[in-house]
Structures are given as structure tokens and as C-alpha cells.
Amino acid sequence: MTESFDVAVVGGGPAGLSAALNLVRARRTVLLVDANRPRNSATLRSHGYLTRDGISPLELRRLGREELLAYEGATHWQTIATAVTVTADGFEVRCEQRGEVRTATARIVIAATGLHETLPALPSMRAWYGTALHSCMECDGWDKRDEPLALLGAHPDLAERALLLSQWSDDIVVFTGGAEVVTAAEEAGLTARGIRVERRAVRDVVGERGAMTGVELADGEVVPRTAGFVRPEWSPALEYLEPLSPRLDDDGLLVVDDHGRTSVDGLYAAGESTAPGPQQLIVAAGSGARIAAVVNRDLVGGLQDLPDAVQ
Ligand SMILES: Cc1cc2nc3c(=O)[nH]c(=O)nc-3n(C[C@H](O)[C@H](O)[C@H](O)COP(=O)(O)OP(=O)(O)OC[C@H]3O[C@@H](n4cnc5c(N)ncnc54)[C@H](O)[C@@H]3O)c2cc1C
């Protein structure tokens, strides 16, 4: 059976949860569809979220869902949205997980499905990611302050990131893995700030008894490092929106106006699936709240929408 809602929010990270919470409080019926695969699940503790500094990512979401589901207008489906299509008065959201198909209709859809990360392809990368290696300096730089740090990646913004990292440590080695992503001029600038650029190919990140000890180069040399940061490639998870063909930017992120409206009437977006991409938890939550207010106002309609009899 198809259930109907005012708003379907796809994605239950901080952006989607915050949008849904603010919309039920505006007396809207809201369906939250979430696959529950947080981008930050690799880490044990989340930092920088006011009043929740150090909380586990899953606990933050659990608290968010608990708050949301205390309102009678809220419904939560843990499943995967596979297709959103246009109907006469809004959208149909098709979901499927392990063969179980569910559909809902909604006047509005908010896309809040975040990003996928592709990490540098090293054998032990996953084992260190979230503990010794991180991607967000604002989130985890403090906890690695003053340590001998590695910065690994193959993206042209690597030098810029190395500069930022120097706020947390003055012992940094940048590993390009052999990719031509740091120019000679950038290297000279980094060297002047005491940051070394290592251009040899990287074999792996190594350690002992759960503690990272270094970055092993392809020639066998190990550069001692106790922690570091990586520069993943990010891509949005938007396959379910393909039937709507919303406008995307060059990075594949949803193009939105200042109010979170996409190029498709009735489709809004919040959080990291919109430009500029990677953010922080509190920024994503703020974006959800902001878009919720716009959606609610748009659903109220204008004076011109009143029936002739009362105009
Ligand atoms: C390792 C790591 C550590 C981090 N640490 C911090 C930190 O300490 N502090 C901080 O502020 N930020 C941190 N971040 C960044 C933070 O995780 C993101 O800024 C935030 O999660 C973005 O929120 P979001 O709601 O846009 O997307 P997400 O949190 O990624 O949520 C998107 C949700 O959508 C769901 N989804 C995707 N596709 C579908 C679909 N088709 N159907 C249904 N559901 C779907 C996903 O399962 C997920 O639950 C970290 C990120 C990483 C990778």
C-alpha cells in the first residue's frame, strides 16, 4: 500500500534529520527514508558539534531519530530510496531493501543523501581510517596536534590542504604517491614552511599493535609518522533522482538556489549532496533546518492561491 506524506526526506544524516524535525514541528507529515550508512561511521567520536563534542556518530543519529519520532507527524523507514518520479500532485518515492519494496507519495521531496568517499587505494587504508587517519582537519586536527603527520592524496588541492594542516602540526610530510599534483612552485612554498613533499610511490600505511608507525614507500623505506590525513575523492549518492534529471554541477552535486530549491519543482536538497560538498555535522544540520523553513513556507502558498470567494 502506498502511504502519503507532505514531505519525504531521503537521507537521515544530520541534514535530513534536522529538516524532518523542523517540518514535523511545523505540523507537516514527514517520511524519513534512510539507509543508515553514515559517512562518518568509520570514526568512533565526532567532534565540533555544539553540546555533543566527542559523541559517537551512531549515538548522534539515534538521539536525532528519537527526538523526531516523538512527534506524531513523523514516520521513519530504514530502507534505500531507489527512484523518485513525478506524479500528478507531487512525487512517488520507491524504496527497496533486501527484496522488500515500499512506496510513498509526497508533495515535496528533500534530498539529503550526502556523499560517498573513495579513499587512496592502499591495502591497509580502511584499517587506519577513522582512528589514525582522517579526512576532516577541522574535525580531527585537534586530536592529532603536534604529532608527526602524513598527508596522503592525489588531488590538485593537496598543497592547499598541507598548508591548512600546518595549523595543527609543524611536522608534516605530504605523500603524492607519484601523482603530479603538487607543482614545483607549491613545493617551494611548502618547503619554506617546513613541510616536506615526498613524491615516491606509496606501498601502504604501517603500524604495530594498533598504532600507526609510518608510511611505507614502494622501495621499502618507511617514513615514520604516527597519524595523518587523507584527501578522498567525493561523489554524491544521487542515483534515485535520475528519473527527475535535476541540474548537477561539474562535481555531480545538486545545484540549488539560496533556499535549497533544485531545478525540479518541489525537489529540495540539504547537506553535503549540494555544492560545495563536504561539510561538518553542525553545518549539515543547519542546512536541513534552513531548507525546512523554506519548504514549509512554500507549502503554505501565497495569497494568490486563495479561492476566488475569499479574495
Ligand atoms: C570519517 C569521518 C569523520 C568525520 N568526523 C566528523 C566530526 O568529527 N565532526 C563533524 O562535524 N563532521 C565530521 N565528518 C563529516 C560529517 O560526517 C558530515 O559533514 C555529515 O555527516 C554530513 O551530513 P549529511 O546529512 O549531509 O550526510 P550523511 O551524514 O552522509 O547522511 C546521508 C544519509 O543518507 C543515506 N542515504 C544515502 N543514499 C540513500 C538512499 N538512496 N536512500 C536512503 N538513504 C540514503 C545514508 O545512508 C546516510 O545515512 C566526518 C566525516 C567522515 C567521513
The ligand as an SDF file (V2000), in Angstrom:
LIG
                    3D

 53 58  0  0  0  0  0  0  0  0999 V2000
   35.4910    9.5410    8.8890 C   0  0  0  0  0  0  0  0  0  0  0  0
   34.7240   10.8350    9.0330 C   0  0  0  0  0  0  0  0  0  0  0  0
   34.7590   11.5200   10.2360 C   0  0  0  0  0  0  0  0  0  0  0  0
   34.0500   12.7100   10.3710 C   0  0  0  0  0  0  0  0  0  0  0  0
   34.1030   13.3400   11.5810 N   0  0  0  0  0  0  0  0  0  0  0  0
   33.3980   14.4710   11.7380 C   0  0  0  0  0  0  0  0  0  0  0  0
   33.4530   15.1530   13.0030 C   0  0  0  0  0  0  0  0  0  0  0  0
   34.1370   14.7320   13.9340 O   0  0  0  0  0  0  0  0  0  0  0  0
   32.7430   16.3090   13.1270 N   0  0  0  0  0  0  0  0  0  0  0  0
   31.9940   16.8140   12.0950 C   0  0  0  0  0  0  0  0  0  0  0  0
   31.3670   17.8610   12.2810 O   0  0  0  0  0  0  0  0  0  0  0  0
   31.9250   16.1810   10.9010 N   0  0  0  0  0  0  0  0  0  0  0  0
   32.6000   15.0250   10.7080 C   0  0  0  0  0  0  0  0  0  0  0  0
   32.5540   14.4020    9.5000 N   0  0  0  0  0  0  0  0  0  0  0  0
   31.7260   14.9760    8.4260 C   0  0  0  0  0  0  0  0  0  0  0  0
   30.2510   14.5800    8.6510 C   0  0  0  0  0  0  0  0  0  0  0  0
   30.1460   13.1640    8.7340 O   0  0  0  0  0  0  0  0  0  0  0  0
   29.4050   15.1150    7.5080 C   0  0  0  0  0  0  0  0  0  0  0  0
   29.5970   16.5200    7.4090 O   0  0  0  0  0  0  0  0  0  0  0  0
   27.9010   14.8650    7.7330 C   0  0  0  0  0  0  0  0  0  0  0  0
   27.6700   13.5170    8.0250 O   0  0  0  0  0  0  0  0  0  0  0  0
   27.0880   15.2890    6.5020 C   0  0  0  0  0  0  0  0  0  0  0  0
   25.7500   15.1430    6.7980 O   0  0  0  0  0  0  0  0  0  0  0  0
   24.6450   14.7990    5.6770 P   0  0  0  0  0  0  0  0  0  0  0  0
   23.3590   14.7240    6.4290 O   0  0  0  0  0  0  0  0  0  0  0  0
   24.7350   15.7400    4.5430 O   0  0  0  0  0  0  0  0  0  0  0  0
   25.0500   13.3790    5.0810 O   0  0  0  0  0  0  0  0  0  0  0  0
   25.3080   11.9830    5.8050 P   0  0  0  0  0  0  0  0  0  0  0  0
   25.6140   12.1290    7.2400 O   0  0  0  0  0  0  0  0  0  0  0  0
   26.3030   11.2830    4.9540 O   0  0  0  0  0  0  0  0  0  0  0  0
   23.9120   11.2540    5.7040 O   0  0  0  0  0  0  0  0  0  0  0  0
   23.3930   10.8050    4.4860 C   0  0  0  0  0  0  0  0  0  0  0  0
   22.4490    9.6360    4.7830 C   0  0  0  0  0  0  0  0  0  0  0  0
   21.7430    9.3180    3.5800 O   0  0  0  0  0  0  0  0  0  0  0  0
   21.6440    7.9170    3.4930 C   0  0  0  0  0  0  0  0  0  0  0  0
   21.4120    7.5590    2.0930 N   0  0  0  0  0  0  0  0  0  0  0  0
   22.2360    7.6960    1.0260 C   0  0  0  0  0  0  0  0  0  0  0  0
   21.6080    7.2770   -0.0970 N   0  0  0  0  0  0  0  0  0  0  0  0
   20.3810    6.8830    0.2900 C   0  0  0  0  0  0  0  0  0  0  0  0
   19.2700    6.3450   -0.4120 C   0  0  0  0  0  0  0  0  0  0  0  0
   19.2870    6.1670   -1.7350 N   0  0  0  0  0  0  0  0  0  0  0  0
   18.1520    6.0110    0.2840 N   0  0  0  0  0  0  0  0  0  0  0  0
   18.1110    6.1950    1.6350 C   0  0  0  0  0  0  0  0  0  0  0  0
   19.1270    6.7160    2.3420 N   0  0  0  0  0  0  0  0  0  0  0  0
   20.2420    7.0490    1.6730 C   0  0  0  0  0  0  0  0  0  0  0  0
   22.9750    7.4080    4.0330 C   0  0  0  0  0  0  0  0  0  0  0  0
   22.8690    6.0540    4.4430 O   0  0  0  0  0  0  0  0  0  0  0  0
   23.1620    8.3500    5.2180 C   0  0  0  0  0  0  0  0  0  0  0  0
   22.5190    7.8300    6.3650 O   0  0  0  0  0  0  0  0  0  0  0  0
   33.2720   13.2260    9.3030 C   0  0  0  0  0  0  0  0  0  0  0  0
   33.2430   12.5400    8.0820 C   0  0  0  0  0  0  0  0  0  0  0  0
   33.9750   11.3640    7.9430 C   0  0  0  0  0  0  0  0  0  0  0  0
   33.9500   10.6490    6.6300 C   0  0  0  0  0  0  0  0  0  0  0  0
  1  2  1  0
  2  3  1  0
  2 52  2  0
  3  4  2  0
  4  5  1  0
  4 50  1  0
  5  6  2  0
  6  7  1  0
  6 13  1  0
  7  8  2  0
  7  9  1  0
  9 10  1  0
 10 11  2  0
 10 12  1  0
 12 13  2  0
 13 14  1  0
 14 15  1  0
 14 50  1  0
 15 16  1  0
 16 17  1  0
 16 18  1  0
 18 19  1  0
 18 20  1  0
 20 21  1  0
 20 22  1  0
 22 23  1  0
 23 24  1  0
 24 25  2  0
 24 26  1  0
 24 27  1  0
 27 28  1  0
 28 29  2  0
 28 30  1  0
 28 31  1  0
 31 32  1  0
 32 33  1  0
 33 34  1  0
 33 48  1  0
 34 35  1  0
 35 36  1  0
 35 46  1  0
 36 37  1  0
 36 45  1  0
 37 38  2  0
 38 39  1  0
 39 40  1  0
 39 45  2  0
 40 41  1  0
 40 42  2  0
 42 43  1  0
 43 44  2  0
 44 45  1  0
 46 47  1  0
 46 48  1  0
 48 49  1  0
 50 51  2  0
 51 52  1  0
 52 53  1  0
M  END
$$$$
